Amino acid sequence: MKKLINGILKALGVLLIVLSVAGYGFYAYLFEREHKYYEVEDPLVKEKLDEWQGLKFGLFLHWGTYSQWGIVESWSLCAEDEPWCVRNSDNYEQYKRDYVALKTTFNPTKFDPEKWAEAASNAGMKYVVFTTKHHDGFCMFDTKTTDYKITSPDVPFSQHPRANISKELFDAFRDEGFMIGAYFSKPDWNSEYFWWPNFATPDRNANYRIDKYPERWQSYVDFAHTQVDELMTDYGRIDILWLDGGWVRPLRPIEASISGFVDGIFRDSGYTQLNIPQSQDMQIAKMAAMAREKQPGLVMVDRYVEGKEENYLTPENHVPGDYNPHPWESSLTMHGGWSWSPDATYRSTREIIHSLIDVVSKNGNLLLNIGPGPDGTWHDEAYEKLEEIGEWLDVNGSAIYGTRGREKFREGKVSFTQNDDGSLNAIYRADEAESGPPAEIEIRSIDVTKSTRVSMLGVGELEWTETSDGLVVKIPEATQEEPPCAFAWSFRITNSS
């Protein structure tokens, strides 16, 4: 009977996963599958989470020694055969040595966090998440746990007065009124307690049997907790601890029952990141309690790990298709990858603004990534895009900030957001060929009354006519020819439902 039950569990598990993956990419699958969200109970965390939800627009910064090669962050160290792990070498061990040696040439002397913070603030961004440590283990802060850090004597930049990059960056953005988020990688491929030199490193996971060497794993947990404690103690107010590396987590019972069977399927289909061969428990609840002793109200983001420390959900590099009532954030790149590339191709300003509208209408926040270069600068195009986004938000910000999404989030080109006072924002997303709004915009699925008012942000009150299921807004010819902004136009509708 037990074998029969296990067989059924395996079959059901495989079927559910295969059906999910067939329709989505890996991160879409993780986010959009049935995923229990645990409501926040701590009143201080809830208060900060509510504040964060109102900010809507944040800056993500992926930066490390890898920027010198203009390659993807960390992943080329991983021995998995995936497109993002491609190396320009046929000698893996030599490649790893050369990668680690990048710290001896890292010298971003043009690092100017105040310039970044000012540009982000002018763009309308309200919070920042910075990679204090990515999977490669290089610390962009002055940790006492390792010499693989920005302040190590063999790093040229360590002699610079602003060598403790995380501290300098957090201080600069905090001075601009930003909420501060510290990205921290749970896996650390430089730590001998995670990737033990005694064994090969076949994939992204710990490369030894944790049940056989529990003391080594506990040493790794203690190492990571100490680093987080340093960040919570010595770097001013921290609002968000953004933990990445969702495969490093306890193994759930259903996964233990089907993991061996599923493993081969996903290796054949390219989803090796779903290979979780053993329980890799980082004792995140203990970490959270420790961190909140130093930072009361800290929002925890244990990405893709269902539980009480996943305070908001984090789909990566895509916008989910539906409204979600729970707090969530879509992280998108401004250019082709997360890290700096010398020939990066940037998304159009129109596309970025439309993504922001789409995310907010579905009740989420947008975290937009820029990869700084090896000298500590951004591409000029990043500043240009941010300036244009800021100009749009100067006109339309009240339709974005402090709003919540709507279950009926879109009608054709029109996306909706809701204000606390009950008013509705209808945002018309223009096609590339549209330099101004059309003469009429129909908005359905709302009930209007004699006291309903419609105004266009940046213009003022407009005329409208009632229809059987909503209204039609009339756009003056002068506004069509000279709109208050480009890319999208917002209409505030009051006294409707």
C-alpha positions as CSV (number, residue, x, y, z in Angstrom):
1,M,0.0,0.0,0.0
2,K,2.8,2.4,0.9
3,K,4.5,1.8,-2.5
4,L,1.2,2.4,-4.2
5,I,0.6,5.7,-2.4
6,N,4.2,6.8,-3.1
7,G,3.7,5.9,-6.8
8,I,0.5,8.0,-7.0
9,L,2.3,11.0,-5.3
10,K,5.1,10.8,-7.7
11,A,2.8,10.6,-10.7
12,L,0.6,13.5,-9.5
13,G,3.7,15.6,-8.6
14,V,5.3,15.1,-12.0
15,L,2.1,15.8,-13.9
16,L,1.4,19.0,-12.0
17,I,5.0,20.3,-12.5
18,V,5.2,19.3,-16.2
19,L,1.8,20.9,-17.0
20,S,3.0,24.1,-15.3
21,V,6.4,24.3,-16.9
22,A,4.8,23.5,-20.3
23,G,3.1,26.9,-20.2
24,Y,5.6,29.1,-18.5
25,G,9.3,29.7,-18.0
26,F,10.9,28.7,-14.7
27,Y,10.2,31.8,-12.7
28,A,6.8,32.2,-14.2
29,Y,6.1,28.7,-13.1
30,L,7.3,29.3,-9.5
31,F,5.3,32.5,-9.2
32,E,2.1,31.6,-10.9
33,R,1.7,28.0,-9.6
34,E,-0.5,27.6,-6.5
35,H,1.7,29.2,-3.9
36,K,0.5,29.8,-0.4
37,Y,1.1,33.3,0.9
38,Y,1.5,33.8,4.6
39,E,0.0,37.0,5.9
40,V,2.4,39.2,7.9
41,E,1.6,39.1,11.6
42,D,4.3,41.4,13.1
43,P,2.6,44.9,13.2
44,L,5.9,46.7,12.5
45,V,6.6,44.5,9.5
46,K,3.1,44.9,8.3
47,E,3.4,48.7,8.5
48,K,6.6,48.8,6.5
49,L,5.2,46.3,4.0
50,D,2.2,48.5,3.5
51,E,4.5,51.5,3.0
52,W,6.6,49.6,0.5
53,Q,3.5,48.6,-1.5
54,G,2.7,52.3,-2.0
55,L,6.2,53.1,-3.3
56,K,5.6,51.2,-6.5
57,F,8.9,51.9,-8.3
58,G,12.4,50.8,-7.2
59,L,16.0,50.5,-8.5
60,F,17.8,47.2,-8.6
61,L,21.6,47.3,-8.8
62,H,23.7,44.2,-9.8
63,W,27.4,45.0,-9.4
64,G,30.5,43.0,-8.7
65,T,33.9,42.1,-10.0
66,Y,32.3,40.3,-13.0
67,S,31.5,43.7,-14.5
68,Q,35.1,43.8,-15.6
69,W,34.5,41.0,-18.1
70,G,31.0,42.3,-19.1
71,I,29.5,38.9,-18.3
72,V,26.5,37.6,-16.5
73,E,26.8,37.9,-12.7
74,S,28.3,34.8,-11.0
75,W,26.7,32.2,-13.2
76,S,29.7,31.3,-15.3
77,L,31.2,29.8,-12.2
78,C,28.4,27.2,-12.1
79,A,29.2,24.0,-13.9
80,E,25.7,23.5,-15.2
81,D,25.3,23.3,-19.0
82,E,22.9,26.3,-19.5
83,P,23.0,29.2,-21.9
84,W,23.6,31.7,-19.1
85,C,26.6,29.7,-17.8
86,V,28.6,29.8,-21.0
87,R,32.4,30.4,-20.4
88,N,35.0,31.7,-22.9
89,S,37.3,28.9,-21.8
90,D,37.5,25.1,-22.2
91,N,39.4,24.8,-18.9
92,Y,36.9,25.1,-16.0
93,E,39.3,25.1,-13.1
94,Q,41.5,27.7,-14.7
95,Y,38.4,29.8,-15.5
96,K,37.4,29.7,-11.8
97,R,40.9,30.8,-10.7
98,D,40.8,33.7,-13.2
99,Y,37.3,34.7,-12.1
100,V,38.3,34.8,-8.4
101,A,41.4,36.8,-9.3
102,L,39.2,39.5,-10.8
103,K,39.2,41.1,-7.3
104,T,42.8,42.0,-7.8
105,T,42.0,44.4,-10.6
106,F,38.6,45.7,-9.5
107,N,39.0,49.5,-9.1
108,P,35.8,51.5,-9.7
109,T,37.3,54.9,-9.0
110,K,34.4,56.7,-10.6
111,F,31.9,55.3,-8.2
112,D,29.5,58.2,-7.3
113,P,26.5,56.9,-5.4
114,E,25.1,60.4,-4.9
115,K,24.8,60.8,-8.7
116,W,23.0,57.5,-8.9
117,A,20.7,58.4,-6.1
118,E,19.8,61.7,-7.5
119,A,19.1,60.3,-11.0
120,A,16.9,57.5,-9.5
121,S,15.0,60.0,-7.3
122,N,14.4,62.3,-10.3
123,A,13.1,59.2,-12.2
124,G,10.5,58.8,-9.5
125,M,12.1,55.7,-7.9
126,K,11.4,55.3,-4.2
127,Y,13.5,52.3,-3.0
128,V,16.7,50.6,-3.9
129,V,17.9,47.0,-3.7
130,F,21.7,46.5,-4.0
131,T,23.6,43.2,-4.4
132,T,25.7,43.2,-1.2
133,K,26.8,39.6,-2.2
134,H,25.8,37.6,-5.2
135,H,26.2,33.8,-5.7
136,D,30.0,34.1,-6.4
137,G,30.5,35.1,-2.8
138,F,32.3,38.4,-3.4
139,C,31.1,40.8,-0.7
140,M,30.6,44.4,-1.6
141,F,30.8,45.3,2.0
142,D,33.4,45.2,4.8
143,T,32.7,41.8,6.3
144,K,35.0,40.2,8.8
145,T,34.1,36.7,7.7
146,T,36.2,36.5,4.5
147,D,38.9,38.2,2.5
148,Y,36.8,37.8,-0.7
149,K,35.5,41.3,-0.3
150,I,35.7,44.8,-1.7
151,T,37.8,46.0,1.3
152,S,40.4,43.3,1.1
153,P,44.0,44.6,0.8
154,D,44.5,42.9,-2.6
155,V,41.6,44.8,-4.1
156,P,42.9,48.0,-5.5
157,F,39.7,49.9,-4.6
158,S,40.3,49.0,-0.9
159,Q,42.5,52.0,-0.7
160,H,39.7,54.4,-1.8
161,P,38.0,56.4,0.9
162,R,34.7,55.1,-0.3
163,A,35.8,51.4,-0.4
164,N,32.9,50.1,1.7
165,I,30.6,50.3,-1.3
166,S,27.4,49.0,0.3
167,K,27.7,51.6,3.2
168,E,28.4,54.5,0.8
169,L,25.5,53.5,-1.5
170,F,23.0,52.9,1.3
171,D,23.9,56.3,2.9
172,A,23.5,58.2,-0.4
173,F,20.2,56.7,-1.3
174,R,18.9,57.0,2.3
175,D,19.7,60.8,2.1
176,E,17.4,60.9,-0.9
177,G,14.6,59.4,1.1
178,F,14.8,55.9,-0.3
179,M,13.7,52.7,1.4
180,I,16.9,50.5,1.6
181,G,17.0,46.9,0.5
182,A,20.0,44.6,0.9
183,Y,20.2,41.8,-1.6
184,F,22.0,38.8,-0.1
185,S,22.7,35.4,-1.8
186,K,22.0,32.4,0.3
187,P,24.4,30.2,-1.7
188,D,28.0,31.3,-1.6
189,W,30.2,29.5,-4.2
190,N,33.4,30.9,-2.7
191,S,32.8,29.5,0.8
192,E,34.4,26.1,1.5
193,Y,31.4,25.4,3.7
194,F,29.1,25.5,0.7
195,W,31.3,24.3,-2.2
196,W,33.8,22.1,-0.4
197,P,37.1,21.8,-2.3
198,N,37.1,18.1,-1.4
199,F,34.5,17.5,-4.1
200,A,33.6,18.6,-7.6
201,T,30.9,21.2,-8.1
202,P,28.4,19.7,-10.5
203,D,25.7,22.3,-10.0
204,R,24.5,25.3,-8.0
205,N,23.8,23.3,-4.8
206,A,26.0,22.4,-1.9
207,N,28.4,19.8,-3.2
208,Y,28.4,17.4,-0.3
209,R,25.9,15.3,1.6
210,I,24.6,17.5,4.3
211,D,23.1,14.6,6.3
212,K,26.6,13.0,6.3
213,Y,28.5,16.3,7.2
214,P,26.0,18.3,9.3
215,E,28.8,20.1,11.1
216,R,30.1,21.6,7.8
217,W,26.6,22.7,6.8
218,Q,26.1,24.3,10.2
219,S,29.4,26.2,9.8
220,Y,28.0,27.5,6.5
221,V,24.7,28.6,8.2
222,D,26.6,30.4,10.9
223,F,28.9,32.1,8.3
224,A,25.9,33.4,6.4
225,H,24.0,34.5,9.5
226,T,27.1,36.4,10.7
227,Q,27.3,38.3,7.4
228,V,23.6,39.2,7.6
229,D,24.1,40.4,11.2
230,E,26.9,42.6,10.0
231,L,24.7,44.2,7.4
232,M,21.9,44.7,10.0
233,T,24.3,46.2,12.5
234,D,26.8,48.5,10.7
235,Y,25.0,49.9,7.6
236,G,22.3,52.2,9.0
237,R,18.6,51.6,8.6
238,I,17.8,48.6,6.4
239,D,14.2,48.2,5.3
240,I,14.3,45.0,3.2
241,L,16.5,41.9,3.3
242,W,16.2,40.4,-0.2
243,L,17.4,36.8,-0.1
244,D,18.1,35.2,-3.4
245,G,18.9,31.6,-4.3
246,G,15.5,29.9,-3.8
247,W,16.8,26.4,-4.4
248,V,18.7,26.7,-1.1
249,R,15.9,25.8,1.3
250,P,14.4,22.9,3.3
251,L,13.2,20.1,1.2
252,R,9.4,19.7,1.5
253,P,8.0,16.2,2.0
254,I,6.3,16.0,-1.4
255,E,9.6,17.0,-3.0
256,A,11.5,14.3,-1.1
257,S,9.0,11.7,-2.4
258,I,9.3,12.7,-6.1
259,S,12.7,14.4,-6.3
260,G,14.6,11.5,-7.8
261,F,11.9,10.8,-10.4
262,V,11.5,14.4,-11.4
263,D,15.2,15.2,-11.5
264,G,15.8,13.3,-14.8
265,I,12.9,15.0,-16.5
266,F,14.1,18.5,-15.7
267,R,17.7,17.7,-16.6
268,D,16.5,16.6,-20.0
269,S,14.3,19.7,-20.4
270,G,16.9,22.2,-19.3
271,Y,15.3,23.1,-15.9
272,T,18.3,22.0,-13.8
273,Q,17.6,24.8,-11.4
274,L,14.7,22.7,-10.1
275,N,17.2,20.0,-9.1
276,I,17.1,20.2,-5.3
277,P,18.8,17.0,-4.2
278,Q,18.7,17.5,-0.5
279,S,17.4,19.8,2.3
280,Q,19.6,22.9,2.5
281,D,18.0,24.5,5.5
282,M,19.5,28.0,6.2
283,Q,17.4,28.5,9.4
284,I,15.8,31.6,7.9
285,A,13.3,32.0,10.7
286,K,16.2,32.3,13.1
287,M,18.0,34.7,10.7
288,A,14.9,36.9,10.5
289,A,14.5,37.1,14.2
290,M,18.1,38.0,14.6
291,A,17.9,40.6,11.9
292,R,14.7,42.2,13.3
293,E,16.3,42.6,16.7
294,K,18.7,45.1,14.9
295,Q,16.1,46.3,12.3
296,P,12.6,46.3,13.8
297,G,10.0,46.0,11.0
298,L,12.4,44.6,8.5
299,V,10.7,43.2,5.4
300,M,12.0,39.7,4.6
301,V,12.0,38.4,1.0
302,D,13.0,34.7,1.0
303,R,12.4,34.3,-2.7
304,Y,10.3,31.4,-3.9
305,V,10.4,29.7,-0.5
306,E,6.8,29.4,0.7
307,G,6.6,30.5,4.3
308,K,6.4,33.3,6.8
309,E,9.6,34.9,5.7
310,E,8.4,35.4,2.1
311,N,6.8,38.7,2.9
312,Y,6.3,39.6,-0.7
313,L,6.4,37.5,-4.0
314,T,9.1,38.1,-6.6
315,P,8.5,37.1,-10.2
316,E,11.8,37.6,-12.1
317,N,12.2,39.3,-15.5
318,H,8.5,39.0,-16.5
319,V,5.2,40.5,-15.6
320,P,2.6,37.9,-14.5
321,G,-0.6,37.7,-16.5
322,D,-3.1,38.3,-13.7
323,Y,-3.9,40.5,-10.7
324,N,-2.6,39.2,-7.4
325,P,-4.1,40.4,-4.1
326,H,-0.9,39.7,-2.2
327,P,2.2,42.0,-2.1
328,W,4.5,41.3,-5.0
329,E,7.3,42.8,-7.1
330,S,8.4,42.2,-10.6
331,S,12.1,42.7,-11.2
332,L,13.0,43.6,-14.8
333,T,16.2,44.6,-16.5
334,M,16.6,48.0,-18.1
335,H,18.9,46.4,-20.6
336,G,19.5,42.8,-21.8
337,G,21.0,41.4,-18.6
338,W,21.3,42.0,-14.9
339,S,25.0,42.9,-15.0
340,W,26.9,45.5,-17.0
341,S,27.7,44.8,-20.7
342,P,29.7,47.1,-22.9
343,D,27.2,46.9,-25.8
344,A,24.0,46.7,-23.8
345,T,20.7,47.2,-25.7
346,Y,18.3,49.2,-23.6
347,R,14.5,48.8,-23.5
348,S,12.6,51.8,-24.9
349,T,11.3,54.3,-22.4
350,R,7.8,53.5,-23.7
351,E,8.3,49.8,-22.9
352,I,9.5,50.6,-19.4
353,I,6.6,52.9,-18.6
354,H,4.1,50.5,-20.0
355,S,5.7,47.7,-17.8
356,L,5.3,50.0,-14.7
357,I,1.7,50.6,-15.5
358,D,1.0,46.9,-16.2
359,V,2.7,45.8,-12.9
360,V,0.9,48.5,-10.8
361,S,-2.5,47.7,-12.3
362,K,-2.0,44.1,-11.2
363,N,-1.2,45.2,-7.7
364,G,2.6,44.9,-7.8
365,N,5.7,47.0,-7.6
366,L,8.4,47.3,-10.3
367,L,12.1,46.9,-9.4
368,L,14.1,48.1,-12.5
369,N,17.7,46.9,-12.8
370,I,20.8,48.8,-13.9
371,G,24.2,47.2,-14.1
372,P,27.1,49.6,-13.2
373,G,30.3,49.3,-15.1
374,P,33.8,48.3,-13.9
375,D,34.8,51.9,-13.4
376,G,31.7,52.7,-11.3
377,T,29.7,54.4,-13.9
378,W,26.4,53.8,-15.7
379,H,25.8,54.0,-19.5
380,D,24.6,57.5,-20.5
381,E,21.5,55.8,-21.9
382,A,20.5,54.7,-18.4
383,Y,20.4,58.3,-17.3
384,E,18.5,59.3,-20.4
385,K,15.8,56.7,-19.8
386,L,15.5,57.6,-16.1
387,E,15.0,61.3,-17.0
388,E,12.3,60.4,-19.4
389,I,10.5,58.1,-16.9
390,G,10.7,60.9,-14.3
391,E,9.1,63.4,-16.7
392,W,6.2,61.0,-17.2
393,L,5.8,60.4,-13.5
394,D,5.9,64.1,-12.8
395,V,2.5,64.2,-14.6
396,N,1.1,60.8,-13.8
397,G,2.6,59.9,-10.5
398,S,-0.7,60.2,-8.6
399,A,-2.1,57.4,-10.7
400,I,0.8,55.2,-9.7
401,Y,2.1,55.9,-6.1
402,G,-0.1,54.8,-3.2
403,T,-2.5,53.0,-5.4
404,R,-3.6,49.4,-5.5
405,G,-4.4,47.1,-8.4
406,R,-7.8,46.1,-9.6
407,E,-9.1,42.6,-10.3
408,K,-10.4,44.0,-13.6
409,F,-7.0,45.5,-14.4
410,R,-7.3,46.2,-18.1
411,E,-9.6,46.9,-21.0
412,G,-7.8,46.9,-24.3
413,K,-5.2,49.7,-24.1
414,V,-6.5,51.0,-20.8
415,S,-5.1,49.8,-17.5
416,F,-6.6,50.6,-14.1
417,T,-5.3,51.5,-10.7
418,Q,-7.3,52.5,-7.6
419,N,-6.8,55.2,-5.0
420,D,-7.6,55.0,-1.3
421,D,-10.4,57.6,-1.7
422,G,-12.3,55.3,-4.1
423,S,-11.4,57.1,-7.3
424,L,-10.2,55.2,-10.3
425,N,-7.3,55.8,-12.6
426,A,-7.6,54.8,-16.2
427,I,-4.3,54.9,-18.0
428,Y,-4.3,54.7,-21.8
429,R,-1.1,53.1,-23.1
430,A,-0.2,54.5,-26.5
431,D,1.0,52.6,-29.4
432,E,4.4,53.6,-30.8
433,A,2.7,55.5,-33.6
434,E,0.5,57.5,-31.2
435,S,2.0,60.9,-30.3
436,G,-1.2,62.0,-28.6
437,P,-4.4,60.5,-27.2
438,P,-7.4,59.7,-29.5
439,A,-10.4,62.0,-29.7
440,E,-12.4,59.5,-27.6
441,I,-11.5,56.8,-25.0
442,E,-14.2,54.3,-24.0
443,I,-14.1,53.0,-20.5
444,R,-16.4,50.1,-19.6
445,S,-17.2,48.0,-16.5
446,I,-17.8,51.0,-14.3
447,D,-21.0,52.5,-12.9
448,V,-21.4,56.2,-13.4
449,T,-23.7,58.8,-11.7
450,K,-24.7,62.4,-12.3
451,S,-21.8,63.4,-10.0
452,T,-19.1,61.4,-11.8
453,R,-16.2,63.6,-12.8
454,V,-13.4,62.8,-15.2
455,S,-10.1,64.7,-15.3
456,M,-6.9,64.1,-17.3
457,L,-3.8,64.4,-15.3
458,G,-1.7,67.3,-16.5
459,V,-4.8,68.9,-18.2
460,G,-7.9,69.1,-16.1
461,E,-11.5,68.2,-16.1
462,L,-12.9,66.7,-19.4
463,E,-16.4,66.1,-20.8
464,W,-17.7,62.6,-21.0
465,T,-20.9,60.8,-22.1
466,E,-22.5,57.8,-20.4
467,T,-22.8,54.5,-22.2
468,S,-24.7,51.3,-21.4
469,D,-21.7,49.9,-19.4
470,G,-19.5,52.9,-18.7
471,L,-18.5,56.1,-20.3
472,V,-16.7,57.7,-23.2
473,V,-14.1,60.5,-22.4
474,K,-13.9,63.3,-24.9
475,I,-10.3,64.6,-25.6
476,P,-10.0,68.2,-26.8
477,E,-8.2,68.7,-30.1
478,A,-5.6,70.9,-28.5
479,T,-4.8,68.1,-26.0
480,Q,-4.6,65.5,-28.7
481,E,-2.0,67.7,-30.5
482,E,-0.1,68.7,-27.4
483,P,-0.5,66.2,-24.6
484,P,1.0,66.8,-21.2
485,C,3.4,63.8,-21.7
486,A,4.4,61.0,-24.0
487,F,3.8,57.2,-23.9
488,A,0.6,57.0,-21.8
489,W,-2.1,59.3,-20.4
490,S,-4.0,59.0,-17.1
491,F,-7.6,59.9,-16.4
492,R,-9.0,60.2,-12.9
493,I,-12.6,59.1,-12.5
494,T,-14.4,60.1,-9.3
495,N,-17.8,59.1,-7.9
496,S,-18.0,55.9,-9.8
497,S,-17.8,52.2,-9.0
